[in-house]
């Protein structure tokens, strides 16, 4: 099912492209503190349950979060007894499915019958807001002209989680249960030579009636724990995706999957707005399988700028983990299916410091880790993260977390933290309750607040309508509107 090479072929590929595979640039030096990897992450892979607390004050260190993220990544990439990578096991991590019109279908049954791949996003149409580029309908094409596809997987537990505020209240659920996991992946069509080189994690697909092989170029992980119901957000990329927009040291002009040699050689000048290279300005709403190549460069290596909170510690821990994981997966005796992971790196992770407080706000005071985190192939146009604005376009900019100390703190019914929960429930044929920004006092008020094109239901997703139900019974959710598929 997978096109994987032995250690010798991967080592050769790494050697041939070693300048490109070197660590992404960063302008500050590393402190001496180490952040080790654990060999058991590949010898006996397991999904971590909680972020450790290694701090002298009993708190979790930055390193603890990166160890958590990488242990999860390596588990999901490990192969089961059938040779299938764990994150592709449909019985554990179903893939989100849609019909021909873009409406969600049942992703929780045993069969994959709907479409799973997308190329662009428009928040205003009837499709999900979860399976493509973040935010603005961007479509990107690799330098070979092939489009990038996106799909989403989630842990099976979301299938049995109620969308009813009444039922959630009975179960005392305010946040998604520990272990809730969402996986968003970006894929490019591989050439025969790329398949033979074995430097990509792959999946077989049928596109346009043709059997093809897709290669993984980027992956988001979002994992909830008891101590971190806001999810720990981590993102990974292939090492030859994109150069740095403002390189701190010399970087090779090629080969990059998403940047031409001539445009890369001209950085940082070619990244200026209006330049013919048109960096980070992809076309919108494209659906063709081939198109003009997109030039992409990384605005903030490791999602961090000098001067960000604990910037040096954050970057040092990411680098230490990336080095350690690279050594681990390429070591003699490592499972053959893991060696290909030497071609990927952790860009960074994001979490909150105090779960009683919300994310966001000017300067994002409650957020920690890579405060400007973005994936170049999943958030191409959202990389210019300004922490001093009311909206900082990192993970929490779009996936808002409401702290447990807030009056209305239910992050399930808000439909803000998870962008796929609605799709999962509606695809199962279930109704969902969505928190209203206004208090609903009676049926008359409910009709005006919940219904219509500007009502709560259609604001949550344009393929939803109010089903006539509402309630105030869930104290953590406040007033909610009952929504159903049109």
PALOVEX-865971 format. One line per 2 residues: number of its first residue (from 1); their letters; for each residue y negated, x, z of C-alpha. Coordinates in Angstrom, 1 decimal. Each point is the difference from the previous one (the first is absolute). Layout:
BEGIN
NUM = a = Y:X:Z ~ ...
# end
This chain:
BEGIN
1 = xx = 0.0:0.0:0.0 ~ -2.3:2.9:0.7
3 = xx = -0.9:3.0:-2.1 ~ 0.2:2.8:2.5
5 = xx = 0.3:3.7:-0.5 ~ 1.7:2.7:2.1
7 = xx = -1.9:2.4:2.2 ~ -0.2:2.7:-2.6
9 = xx = -1.6:-2.2:-2.6 ~ -2.6:-1.3:2.5
11 = xx = -0.7:3.5:1.2 ~ -0.6:1.0:-3.6
13 = xx = -2.3:-2.9:-0.6 ~ -2.0:0.8:3.1
15 = xx = -0.3:3.6:-1.0 ~ -1.2:-0.9:-3.5
17 = xx = -2.8:-2.1:1.4 ~ -0.6:1.8:3.3
19 = xx = -3.8:0.1:-0.4 ~ -0.2:-3.7:-0.4
21 = xx = 2.5:-0.7:2.8 ~ -2.1:2.1:2.4
23 = xx = -1.7:-1.9:2.8 ~ -2.9:-2.2:-0.9
25 = xx = -3.3:1.7:0.8 ~ -1.9:-0.5:3.2
27 = xx = -3.2:1.7:1.1 ~ 0.7:0.7:3.7
29 = xx = 2.5:2.4:1.5 ~ 3.2:-1.1:1.8
31 = xx = 0.2:0.3:3.8 ~ 3.0:1.8:1.4
33 = xx = 1.8:-3.1:1.3 ~ 3.4:-0.7:-1.6
35 = xx = 1.4:-3.4:-0.9 ~ 3.7:0.6:-0.6
37 = xx = 2.5:-2.1:-2.0 ~ 3.4:-0.9:1.4
39 = xx = 3.1:1.0:-2.2 ~ 1.7:-3.2:1.2
41 = xx = -2.4:-2.0:-2.2 ~ 2.2:0.9:-3.0
43 = xx = 3.3:1.0:1.7 ~ 0.2:-3.3:1.9
45 = xx = -2.9:-2.1:-1.4 ~ -1.2:-3.0:2.0
47 = xx = -3.0:-2.3:0.0 ~ -2.3:0.8:2.9
49 = xx = -0.6:-2.8:2.5 ~ -3.2:1.2:1.7
51 = xx = -2.6:2.7:-0.2 ~ 0.7:2.7:2.6
53 = xx = -2.5:0.7:2.8 ~ -0.2:3.8:0.2
55 = xx = -3.6:0.2:1.2 ~ -0.7:1.5:3.4
57 = xx = -1.6:-3.3:1.0 ~ 3.0:-2.0:-1.1
59 = xx = -1.5:-1.1:-3.3 ~ 1.3:0.7:-3.5
61 = xx = -1.4:3.1:-1.8 ~ -0.9:0.1:-3.7
63 = xx = 3.1:2.0:-0.5 ~ 2.1:-2.8:1.6
65 = xx = -1.3:-2.4:-2.7 ~ 0.8:2.4:-2.8
67 = xx = 3.5:0.7:1.3 ~ 0.5:-3.8:0.2
69 = xx = -1.2:-0.5:-3.6 ~ 2.1:2.8:-1.5
71 = xx = 3.1:-1.0:1.9 ~ -0.4:-3.5:-1.4
73 = xx = -0.6:1.4:-3.5 ~ 3.0:2.2:0.1
75 = xx = 2.2:-2.8:1.3 ~ -1.2:-2.4:-2.7
77 = xx = 0.7:2.7:-2.6 ~ 3.4:0.8:1.3
79 = xx = 3.0:-1.2:-1.9 ~ 2.6:-2.4:1.3
81 = xx = 3.8:0.1:-0.7 ~ -0.6:-1.4:-3.4
83 = xx = -2.4:2.7:-1.0 ~ -2.9:-2.5:0.2
85 = xx = -3.2:1.0:1.8 ~ -0.5:-2.1:3.1
87 = xx = -3.4:-1.4:-1.1 ~ 1.7:-1.4:-3.2
89 = xx = 2.7:-1.8:1.9 ~ -0.7:-3.7:-0.8
91 = xx = 2.0:-1.2:3.0 ~ -2.4:1.8:2.4
93 = xx = -3.2:0.5:-2.0 ~ -0.4:-2.9:-2.5
95 = xx = -2.4:0.5:-2.9 ~ -2.8:-2.5:-0.4
97 = xx = 0.6:-2.2:-3.0 ~ -2.2:-2.2:-2.2
99 = xx = 0.4:-2.5:-2.8 ~ -1.5:0.2:-3.5
101 = xx = -3.3:-1.4:1.3 ~ -0.3:2.5:2.8
103 = xx = 0.9:-2.5:2.8 ~ 2.4:1.3:2.6
105 = xx = 3.7:-1.0:-0.1 ~ 2.7:0.4:2.6
107 = xx = 0.3:3.7:0.8 ~ 2.3:-0.6:2.9
109 = xx = 3.1:-1.3:-1.8 ~ 2.8:2.3:-1.2
111 = xx = -1.1:0.2:-3.6 ~ -3.0:1.6:-1.8
113 = xx = -0.9:-2.6:-2.6 ~ -3.8:0.3:-0.2
115 = xx = -2.4:2.7:-1.3 ~ -0.6:2.8:2.5
117 = xx = -2.4:2.4:-1.8 ~ -3.8:-0.4:-0.5
119 = xx = -2.6:2.1:-1.8 ~ -3.3:-1.4:1.2
121 = xx = -1.6:-2.4:2.5 ~ -2.6:-2.7:0.0
123 = xx = -0.7:-1.5:3.4 ~ -1.4:-3.1:-1.6
125 = xx = 3.1:-1.1:-1.9 ~ 3.2:-1.5:1.2
127 = xx = 1.9:3.2:0.6 ~ 0.7:1.9:3.1
129 = xx = -2.5:2.5:1.3 ~ 2.7:2.4:1.1
131 = xx = 1.8:1.5:-2.9 ~ -2.5:2.0:-2.0
133 = xx = -3.0:2.3:0.3 ~ -2.2:-0.9:3.0
135 = xx = -2.9:-2.3:-0.7 ~ -1.4:0.0:-3.5
137 = xx = 2.6:-0.6:-2.7 ~ 0.3:3.6:-0.9
139 = xx = 2.8:1.1:-2.3 ~ 0.8:3.7:-0.3
141 = xx = 1.9:1.9:-2.7 ~ 1.6:3.4:0.3
143 = xx = -1.0:2.8:-2.3 ~ 3.0:-0.9:-2.2
145 = xx = -1.6:-3.4:-0.5 ~ 2.6:-2.0:2.1
147 = xx = -1.3:-2.6:2.4 ~ 0.6:0.2:3.8
149 = xx = 2.0:-2.9:1.5 ~ -0.1:-1.2:3.6
151 = xx = 2.6:-1.8:2.1 ~ 0.2:-1.0:3.7
153 = xx = 3.0:-0.1:2.4 ~ 0.2:-1.2:3.6
155 = xx = 2.5:-0.1:2.7 ~ 2.3:-3.0:0.1
157 = xx = -1.4:-1.1:3.4 ~ -3.1:-1.5:-1.7
159 = xx = 2.3:-2.6:-1.7 ~ 0.8:-1.6:3.4
161 = xx = -3.5:0.3:1.5 ~ -1.7:-3.4:0.3
163 = xx = -3.2:-0.8:-1.8 ~ -0.7:-2.9:2.4
165 = xx = -2.6:0.5:2.7 ~ 1.9:-2.4:2.3
167 = xx = 3.2:1.9:-0.3 ~ -1.7:3.4:0.4
169 = xx = -1.6:-1.4:3.2 ~ 3.5:-1.0:1.3
171 = xx = 1.2:3.5:-0.7 ~ -3.1:1.6:1.6
173 = xx = -0.6:1.9:-3.3 ~ -3.5:1.2:-0.6
175 = xx = 0.8:3.0:-2.2 ~ 2.8:0.9:-2.4
177 = xx = 3.1:1.0:1.9 ~ 0.8:3.6:0.5
179 = xx = 1.9:1.4:-3.0 ~ -1.9:-2.1:-2.5
181 = xx = -0.3:2.3:-3.0 ~ -1.8:-0.2:-3.4
183 = xx = 0.6:2.4:-2.8 ~ -2.3:0.2:-3.1
185 = xx = 1.0:2.3:-2.8 ~ -1.6:1.2:-3.2
187 = xx = 2.2:1.0:-2.9 ~ -0.4:1.6:-3.4
189 = xx = 2.3:0.0:-3.0 ~ 1.9:3.3:-0.3
191 = xx = 0.7:1.8:-3.2 ~ 3.5:1.4:-0.7
193 = xx = -1.3:3.5:1.0 ~ -1.4:-1.3:3.3
195 = xx = 3.2:-1.7:0.8 ~ 1.9:3.2:-0.8
197 = xx = -2.3:2.1:2.2 ~ 0.9:-2.2:3.0
199 = xx = -3.4:0.4:1.8 ~ -0.5:-3.8:0.5
201 = xx = 1.6:-2.6:2.2 ~ 1.2:-2.5:-2.6
203 = xx = 0.9:-3.6:-0.5 ~ 1.6:-1.6:-3.1
205 = xx = -1.9:-3.0:-1.5 ~ 0.1:-2.2:-3.0
207 = xx = -3.4:-0.3:-1.5 ~ -0.6:-1.8:-3.3
209 = xx = 3.8:-0.3:-0.5 ~ 0.4:3.8:0.3
211 = xx = 1.8:1.9:2.7 ~ -2.4:2.6:1.4
213 = xx = -0.3:2.3:2.9 ~ -3.0:-0.2:2.3
215 = xx = -1.2:2.9:2.2 ~ -1.7:-0.4:3.3
217 = xx = -3.6:1.3:0.0 ~ -1.3:-1.6:3.2
219 = xx = 1.1:-2.0:3.1 ~ -1.6:-1.8:2.9
221 = xx = 1.8:-0.6:3.2 ~ -1.2:-2.5:2.7
223 = xx = 2.2:-0.2:3.1 ~ -0.7:-2.1:3.1
225 = xx = 1.2:1.1:3.5 ~ -0.4:-1.5:3.4
227 = xx = -2.7:2.4:0.9 ~ -1.6:-0.2:-3.4
229 = xx = 0.0:-3.5:-1.4 ~ -2.9:1.0:-2.3
231 = xx = 2.7:1.8:-2.0 ~ 0.1:3.8:-0.5
233 = xx = -1.3:0.4:-3.6 ~ 1.2:3.1:-1.9
235 = xx = -0.2:0.9:-3.6 ~ 1.9:2.5:-2.2
237 = xx = -0.5:1.4:-3.5 ~ 1.7:2.1:-2.6
239 = xx = -1.5:3.5:0.2 ~ -1.0:0.2:-3.6
241 = xx = -1.8:-3.4:-0.1 ~ -3.7:1.0:0.3
243 = xx = -2.2:3.1:0.5 ~ -2.8:0.0:2.6
245 = xx = -3.4:-1.2:-1.2 ~ -1.8:2.7:1.9
247 = xx = 2.5:2.9:0.3 ~ -0.6:2.3:2.9
249 = xx = 2.0:2.7:-1.7 ~ 1.3:0.6:-3.5
251 = xx = 2.4:-2.6:-1.2 ~ 2.0:0.0:-3.2
253 = xx = -1.2:-1.9:-3.0 ~ 3.4:-1.5:-0.8
255 = xx = 2.5:-1.5:0.1 ~ -1.3:-3.1:1.8
257 = xx = 1.5:-3.4:-0.6 ~ -3.4:-1.7:0.2
259 = xx = -2.5:2.6:-1.2 ~ -0.5:1.9:-3.2
261 = xx = -0.1:3.8:0.1 ~ -3.5:0.1:-1.5
263 = xx = -1.5:-2.5:2.4 ~ 1.7:1.6:3.0
265 = xx = -1.3:3.4:-1.1 ~ -3.6:-1.4:0.1
267 = xx = 0.2:-1.4:3.6 ~ -2.1:-0.7:2.0
269 = xx = -2.5:-0.5:-2.9 ~ 2.3:-2.2:-2.0
271 = xx = 0.4:-2.4:2.9 ~ -3.7:-0.9:-0.1
273 = xx = -0.7:-3.6:-1.0 ~ -0.7:-0.3:-3.7
275 = xx = 2.1:3.0:-1.0 ~ 2.2:-0.5:-3.0
277 = xx = 3.1:0.8:2.1 ~ -0.7:-3.3:1.9
279 = xx = 1.9:1.0:3.1 ~ 1.1:-2.8:2.4
281 = xx = -1.3:-2.7:-2.3 ~ 3.1:-1.7:-1.4
283 = xx = 0.0:-3.0:-2.3 ~ 0.4:-3.5:1.5
285 = xx = 2.6:-2.7:-0.5 ~ 2.1:1.9:-2.5
287 = xx = 3.5:-1.1:-0.5 ~ 1.2:2.1:-3.0
289 = xx = 2.7:2.5:0.7 ~ -1.9:2.8:-1.6
291 = xx = -3.7:0.8:-0.1 ~ -2.7:2.7:0.2
293 = xx = 0.8:2.5:2.7 ~ -1.9:-0.4:3.3
295 = xx = -1.6:3.1:1.6 ~ 0.3:-0.1:3.8
297 = xx = -1.1:2.5:2.6 ~ 0.3:-0.1:3.8
299 = xx = -3.2:-0.6:1.8 ~ 1.1:0.8:3.5
301 = xx = 3.0:2.3:0.4 ~ 2.2:-1.3:2.8
303 = xx = -2.4:-3.0:0.3 ~ -2.3:2.2:2.1
305 = xx = -3.5:1.5:-0.2 ~ -1.4:2.8:2.1
307 = xx = -1.7:-1.6:3.0 ~ 2.4:-3.0:0.3
309 = xx = 1.5:-0.5:3.5 ~ 2.5:2.8:0.7
311 = xx = 0.0:0.9:-3.7 ~ 1.5:3.5:0.5
313 = xx = 2.8:-1.2:2.2 ~ 0.8:-2.9:-2.4
315 = xx = 0.2:2.2:-3.0 ~ 1.9:2.8:1.8
317 = xx = 2.7:-2.5:1.1 ~ 0.4:-1.4:-3.5
319 = xx = 0.3:3.4:-1.5 ~ 2.5:1.2:2.7
321 = xx = 2.1:-3.1:-0.6 ~ -0.2:0.4:-3.8
323 = xx = 1.1:3.6:0.2 ~ 2.8:-0.9:2.5
325 = xx = 1.3:-2.9:-2.1 ~ -0.1:2.1:-3.2
327 = xx = 2.1:2.7:1.8 ~ 2.4:-2.6:1.4
329 = xx = 0.8:-1.7:-3.2 ~ 0.5:3.2:-2.0
331 = xx = 2.1:1.8:2.6 ~ 3.6:1.0:-0.8
333 = xx = 2.2:-2.8:1.0 ~ -2.6:-2.7:-0.3
335 = xx = 1.3:-3.2:-1.7 ~ -0.5:0.3:-3.8
337 = xx = -1.8:-3.2:-0.1 ~ -2.7:1.3:2.3
339 = xx = -1.0:3.1:-1.8 ~ -2.1:-1.9:-2.5
341 = xx = -2.3:-0.9:2.9 ~ -1.4:3.5:-0.1
343 = xx = -2.1:-1.4:-2.9 ~ -1.8:-2.5:2.3
345 = xx = -2.5:0.4:2.9 ~ -1.5:-2.1:2.7
347 = xx = -3.7:-0.6:-0.8 ~ -0.7:-1.3:3.5
349 = xx = 0.4:-2.9:2.4 ~ -2.2:-2.5:1.9
351 = xx = 0.3:-1.9:3.2 ~ -2.2:-1.4:2.8
353 = xx = -0.6:1.7:3.4 ~ -0.2:-3.2:2.1
355 = xx = 2.0:-3.0:-1.1 ~ -2.2:-2.3:2.1
357 = xx = -2.9:0.8:-2.3 ~ -0.3:-0.8:-3.7
359 = xx = -0.1:2.3:-2.9 ~ -3.1:0.5:-2.2
361 = xx = -3.7:0.1:1.1 ~ -2.6:2.6:-0.9
363 = xx = 1.6:3.4:0.5 ~ 3.4:-1.6:0.5
365 = xx = -0.1:1.0:3.7 ~ 3.4:-1.3:0.9
367 = xx = 1.9:1.5:-3.0 ~ 1.8:3.3:0.0
369 = xx = 1.7:2.4:-2.4 ~ -1.1:0.3:-3.6
371 = xx = -3.1:-2.3:0.2 ~ -0.7:0.2:-3.8
373 = xx = 3.6:-0.5:-1.0 ~ 0.7:-1.0:-3.6
375 = xx = 2.8:0.4:-2.5 ~ -1.3:1.3:-3.3
377 = xx = 2.5:-2.2:-2.0 ~ -0.3:-3.1:2.1
379 = xx = -3.6:0.0:1.1 ~ -1.6:2.0:-2.9
381 = xx = -3.4:-1.7:0.3 ~ 0.0:-0.4:3.7
383 = xx = -0.1:3.7:0.9 ~ -3.7:0.3:0.8
385 = xx = 0.4:-1.1:3.6 ~ -3.3:-0.2:1.8
387 = xx = 0.7:-0.3:3.8 ~ -3.6:-0.9:0.7
389 = xx = 0.1:-3.3:-1.9 ~ 1.2:-3.3:1.3
391 = xx = 2.9:0.2:-2.4 ~ 1.8:3.3:-0.1
393 = xx = 2.6:-0.1:-2.8 ~ 2.9:1.6:1.8
395 = xx = 3.2:-1.9:0.9 ~ -1.7:-2.1:2.7
397 = xx = -2.9:-0.8:-2.2 ~ 2.3:-2.4:-1.9
399 = xx = 2.7:-0.5:2.7 ~ -2.1:-1.0:2.9
401 = xx = 1.5:0.2:3.4 ~ -1.3:-2.3:2.8
403 = xx = 0.4:1.5:3.5 ~ 2.1:-1.7:2.7
405 = xx = -3.1:-0.5:2.2 ~ -1.7:-2.2:-2.5
407 = xx = 0.0:-3.8:0.4 ~ 1.6:-0.6:-3.3
409 = xx = 2.4:2.9:-0.3 ~ 2.9:-1.3:-2.0
411 = xx = 0.5:2.5:-2.9 ~ 2.8:-2.1:-1.5
413 = xx = -1.9:-3.2:-0.7 ~ -3.2:1.9:-0.9
415 = xx = 1.8:1.1:-3.3 ~ -2.2:3.2:0.1
417 = xx = 2.2:2.6:1.5 ~ 2.9:-0.6:-2.4
419 = xx = -0.8:-0.9:-3.6 ~ 3.6:-1.0:-0.8
421 = xx = 1.0:-2.3:2.8 ~ -1.4:-3.0:-1.9
423 = xx = 2.0:1.0:-3.1 ~ 3.2:0.3:2.0
425 = xx = -0.3:-3.4:1.7 ~ -1.3:-1.9:-3.0
427 = xx = 2.7:1.6:-2.2 ~ 2.5:-1.4:2.5
429 = xx = -1.4:-3.5:-0.5 ~ -1.5:-0.1:3.5
431 = xx = -3.5:-1.0:1.2 ~ -2.3:2.4:1.7
433 = xx = -2.8:-0.4:2.6 ~ -3.2:1.9:-0.7
435 = xx = -2.7:0.6:2.6 ~ -3.2:-1.8:-0.6
437 = xx = -3.3:1.9:0.6 ~ -1.4:-3.4:1.3
439 = xx = 1.2:-2.1:2.9 ~ 1.8:-3.2:-1.3
441 = xx = -0.8:-2.9:2.3 ~ 1.6:-2.9:-1.9
443 = xx = 1.5:-1.2:-3.2 ~ -3.3:-0.5:-1.7
445 = xx = -1.1:3.5:0.7 ~ 3.4:1.4:-1.0
447 = xx = -0.3:-1.5:-3.5 ~ -3.3:1.8:-0.6
449 = xx = 1.1:3.3:1.5 ~ 3.6:0.2:-1.2
451 = xx = -0.1:-1.8:-3.4 ~ -1.7:0.5:-3.3
453 = xx = -0.7:3.1:-2.1 ~ -2.1:1.6:2.7
455 = xx = 2.4:-1.0:2.8 ~ 2.0:2.2:2.3
457 = xx = 3.2:-0.4:-2.0 ~ -1.3:0.9:-3.4
459 = xx = -2.1:2.8:1.5 ~ 3.2:1.4:1.3
461 = xx = 1.7:-0.2:-3.4 ~ -1.1:-2.0:-3.0
463 = xx = 3.5:-1.3:-0.6 ~ -0.1:-1.8:3.4
465 = xx = -1.3:-3.4:1.0 ~ -0.5:-1.8:3.3
467 = xx = 3.0:-2.2:0.9 ~ -1.9:-2.2:2.4
469 = xx = 1.1:1.7:3.2 ~ -2.1:2.0:2.5
471 = xx = 0.3:0.9:3.7 ~ -1.8:1.8:2.8
473 = xx = 3.1:0.4:2.1 ~ 0.4:3.7:-0.6
475 = xx = -2.6:1.6:2.4 ~ 0.2:3.4:-1.6
477 = xx = -0.4:-1.4:-3.5 ~ -2.8:-2.5:0.7
479 = xx = -0.2:-2.8:-2.5 ~ 2.4:0.2:-2.9
481 = xx = 0.5:-1.8:-3.3 ~ 3.4:-0.9:-1.4
483 = xx = 0.4:1.4:-3.5 ~ 2.6:-0.5:-2.7
485 = xx = 0.5:1.1:-3.6 ~ -1.6:-2.0:-2.7
# end
